[in-house]
Amino acid sequence: MMNKLSFLALAALLLASPAVLYAAEATQALFSVHEDFGPGFDARKFLTPIPNKNTSVRDGVLWTRGSSGGKYPPMVYLALNGKDLTLSFRYRHLGQGGMLWLFVDGDDGYGAVDHMLRVKLLRDSVALEVDAHSPDPKHPLRQKTREADPVSKVYRTNELFAPEKADLSANTWRTVKLIFKGDTVDMSVDGVWSRRLTRANFDATKRKLLWMQNGGDAGIEIDDVAVTSAR
């Protein structure tokens, strides 16, 4: 006979989104994603429904364009489930200006999931932000415009870094790579830019990868998404 806990677990599984189910299946082994957006494209990997009004698969790449109509540019979420992860993808602007803002979300250490690291890829620089969390409402880095998380009851802190010059002006394919190991991440964009950061909050399970894209009507293309887990 199924006990109450088993019943609740089954109910949660049945109600979960396809991406959550996909991530759960992947945890049976080391987490892994390889997506080239070819004929075998599997949208279950993504928390964002694809296609949608801004994003579709076109000519073997993920294409996002236009405006969301809301506060933020169009976004695409990929489900993650691992601690020490290597993440990489290629991207290309099709128009002038714009930016690609990469977010890594993970466990906040207090029972919720929130932003962990942000990598803003502008056309002339790369800007970083580390998001950690504290129960102290008077923490000097507290994000003043955000109240305590309703789940964890803690406050998001923002560590902002000055933009670092990098020539990303050409509309050519760029390869972005992030390697998380323990409390350290190694980041690079082609041979144009690289950086290593060590922060305690990086040593936590990563749950989501988010691409926020401001590519105008021409849009931004993403291809060859790969995520592998070391543990």
N, C-alpha and C positions, 0 to 999 in steps of 0.2 A: 504494500500500500504506500502511496506517495505521501510523505510527510509535508508539513506546512512549508518548510524551507525549500524543499525540492519543488513544490508547486509554484512558489514565488519566483524561484530561479527560472523555471520553464516559462512562466508568464513574461518575465523580463526579456528573455531570449526571443520570444515570439513578437514582442513589441519593438524590438531593436531595429534600427535602420539597416539597410543592406551593407553600408560601409562598416558599421559596428560589427555586424556578423562576419564580414570579411576579415576584419582585424582579429576577431576572436578565433577564427579558423587558423589564421597565420601564427597565432601564439602557440599552436600545437608543436610548431618547430620554431626556429629563429625567424623573426619577422623579416619579410622580404617583399619588395615591390619592384617590378620591372615593367614599365609601360612605354611603348613607342607609338601608341595611338594608331597602330595599323589595323588590319582587318579583324584582329582578335581583341580589339579594345573592350575592356571590362569596366563599365562605369561603377560597379559595386565598390571599387577601391576608394571612391570619392564620396565625401559627405555632402557635397554640392550636387544636386541633380544635373546631369549632363545628357542632352543639350538643354540650355535655357536661353533666355532672351539675349544674354551677353556672350555666352560661351558655347562653342560647339567643336566637334572634331572635323577638320577640313584639310584635305590633302595630306593626311597622315600626321597632323600636329594638332595640338589644342590651341584654339584661337579665341581670344577674349577681346572685345572691343566695346566702344560706346560708354555710356554712363549708366550707373545703376538707378539713377533717379532719387537716390537717398543721400545720406551724409557722406558715405564712403564710396570709392570707386568699386567696380565689380570685383568679386572675390571668388576664389575656388579653394575648397578645403579638401585635403587628403587625410584619411585616417592613418594614424601611426600607433604602434604599440611596442615600445622597446626603450631601453635605457642607453646603451652604447650603440649609437646609430651612425652610419655613413649615408648622407643624403646628397644626391646630385641631380642636376637637370640642365637642359640647355634652353635659352630664351633668345628671342629676337624681336626688336621693335620693327614695325612696318611703317611708322610715320615719324614725325619730328617731335621733340620734347617728350614729356611723359616720364613715368617711372614705374619700377616694379618693386613692391615692398613685400619681403618675405618674413613671415611670422612662424616661429616654432612655439607651440603650446605644449604644456606638460603639467604634471602634478606639482601643486604649489607648496607641498610639505605640510599642509593643514587640512587636507581632505577635499580640495577642489582642484579644478583644472583651469589654468589661465596662461596668459602670455609668459614666455620664458626669455626669448631672444627675438629681436627684430633686426633685419638687415635691409636697409633702404638702398636700392640700386638706382641712383640718379644717372643723368647722362654725362656728368662731369665729376662724380664723387660717389663714395659709399659712406653711409651714416649708420651707426650702430646704436641700439638701445637694449639694455638688460632690464628685464622686469622681474623683480623678486617680490617677497611678501613679508609683512610684519604685523604682529598683533598690536603694535604701538601706534595709536592715532597721531602721535606727535613726531613720528619718524621724520628726519630731515629730508628724505627722498620720497616721502609719500606723494602719490598722485592726487593732488588736491581736488581735482574735479570728479573723483570717483569715491563712492562710499565703500564701506566694508563689503566684502563678498557675501552674498546671502547664504552661501553654503558653509564656507570656512570661517566667516566672521573676521577675516584679516584684511589688511590694506595692501594694495599694490604699490610698490615703490619703483621709481624710474631712474635708472642711471643712464644719462645721455652722453654720447661721445660726439666730439666735433667731427664734421664730415672730413673724410680723407680723400684727397684728389685722386681721381682715376678717370682716364679717358674712355668713356663708354658711349661716345657720341655716334659712332658708326652703326648703321642698321645691319649688323652682322650677327651671326650666332655666337653666343657667349656660354661658357660652361661654368656653372656655379657649383661649389662643393663645400659641404660642411661635415666635419668628422667630430662627433661627440665621443669622448672617452673619459669616464669619471666626471670630474668637475671642470674639464677643459674642452674647448672646441677650437678646431683649426678650420679657418674659412679661406676660400680663394675664389677669384673670378678670373678665369683664364690665367695668363701670366701678368695681368694688369694690376691686380690687387690681392693681398693676402694679409691675414691677421690671426693671432692666437689670443684667446681670452680664457681666463680661469676664474670661475665664480662657483660658490658652493651650490647655488640653485640649479646648475646644469646637471648635477648628479642625481637626476630624477627621471622617471619614465616620461617619454615624449608621447603625446596623444594625438596631436594634429599638426599638419603643415598647411599654411595658408599663403596663397599668392594673392595680394591686392594689386590690381593692375590698372594703371592710368595710361592707356595707349591711344586714346582718341578714337575716331572713326576707323582708322586703319587697323589699330589694335596691336596686340602683342601675341607672339606665338611661343608655346612651350612644348618641348619634346624630350624624349629619352629620360624620363623620370626613373630614378633608381634609388631604392632604400634597402640597406642591408643591416642586419643586427649582429653584433658580436657576442651578445648574451641576452 
